[in-house]
Amino acid sequence: MARNRIIKPEFWADAKVGRLSFGARLLYIAMWNFADDYGIISASPRVFAETFFEMIIRRAWRLAGLTRPARRSIRPAAAKC
């Protein structure tokens, strides 16, 4: 279950955070929200990524005033032998 967390202003001034891309910073914050008090995220990495990125994609489409295409599941490409 997602939790309310406080992002302190020092987060943005940290040198390590400054080297991250915008998407990496946002993912890091999302992981704080989805982690429990012990830092454990109770979903598989795939489920977490699908949930997190789906929220961002949905919001981006809404902000752009566009109709969102049907949801596609993230699936690994089939191995070619």
Buried (B, 14 or more C-beta within 10 A) or exposed (E): EEEEEEEEEEEEEEEEEEEEEEEEBEBEEBBBBBBEEEEEBEEEEEEBBBEBBBEEBEEEEEEEEEEEEEEEEEEEEEEEE
